[in-house]
Amino acid sequence: WTLSPLAKRRLVEHASKLKTGDDYDTVIAMLGKPDSDLEEIPKGVGTVSHGRFLQYRMSTWETGLSNTFHDEDIYVDLDTKDSVREISIHVTLTE
């Protein structure tokens, strides 16, 4: 499945306005509810969270599988205080 080109462009425009240090509420206000909201807890090291990882999907090549060459999404990495640490945008915009 895929979002329309206009919906993709709007999401990318809003994501590009986010800055390091913005809080979780600002991310949600600008991008809406994420498709995935996961705690970052390293395997085998303990149960202490290193933050959160939000994913906004715009295009999925094959349901149930991750395809880094074809899937389009935005990742927002939040620290333990729910502040933006990093934003990654993986999308091709047309017209």
C-alpha positions in Angstrom: 0.0 0.0 0.0 1.0 3.6 -0.3 -0.1 7.1 0.7 -1.0 9.5 -2.0 1.8 11.8 -3.3 0.0 14.8 -1.6 -0.2 13.0 1.8 3.4 12.0 1.6 4.5 15.5 0.8 2.5 17.0 3.7 4.0 14.4 6.1 7.5 15.1 4.9 7.0 18.9 5.1 5.8 18.6 8.7 8.6 16.2 9.7 11.2 18.6 8.2 10.0 21.3 10.6 10.8 19.2 13.7 14.0 19.9 15.5 16.2 18.0 17.9 14.9 18.7 21.4 11.2 19.0 20.4 9.0 17.0 22.7 6.7 14.0 22.1 3.6 16.2 22.1 5.1 18.4 19.4 5.8 15.4 17.2 2.3 14.1 17.6 0.8 17.5 17.0 2.8 17.9 13.7 2.7 14.3 12.4 -0.3 12.7 14.1 -0.4 9.2 15.8 2.6 7.0 14.7 2.1 3.6 13.1 4.6 2.2 15.6 5.6 3.5 19.0 8.3 1.2 20.5 10.4 1.4 23.6 14.1 1.1 22.9 15.3 -1.7 25.3 18.5 -3.5 24.3 18.3 -7.3 24.2 20.1 -9.2 26.8 21.4 -6.0 28.6 18.5 -5.3 31.0 15.1 -3.7 31.1 16.1 0.0 31.1 14.7 2.0 28.2 17.0 4.1 26.1 14.1 6.0 24.7 11.3 5.6 22.1 11.2 5.0 18.4 8.2 6.3 16.4 7.6 5.2 12.8 5.3 6.8 10.3 4.8 4.5 7.3 4.1 6.0 3.8 4.6 3.0 1.6 5.0 -0.7 2.2 6.4 -3.0 -0.5 5.1 -6.2 1.1 2.9 -6.5 4.1 4.6 -8.1 7.1 8.1 -7.7 5.7 10.6 -4.8 5.9 12.2 -3.8 2.6 14.7 -0.9 3.1 15.0 -0.4 -0.7 11.3 0.1 -1.3 9.5 0.9 2.0 9.0 4.6 2.6 8.8 6.0 6.2 9.8 8.6 8.7 11.5 7.5 11.9 11.6 9.7 15.0 14.0 8.7 17.7 13.2 10.1 21.2 15.5 10.0 24.2 14.4 8.9 27.7 12.9 12.4 28.4 10.7 12.1 25.2 12.7 14.7 23.4 13.6 14.3 19.7 17.1 12.9 19.3 17.0 12.1 15.6 14.7 12.2 12.6 15.2 10.0 9.5 13.1 10.5 6.4 13.1 7.7 3.8 10.9 8.7 0.9 10.9 9.6 -2.8 8.6 12.5 -3.7 7.1 12.9 -7.1 5.3 16.0 -8.4 
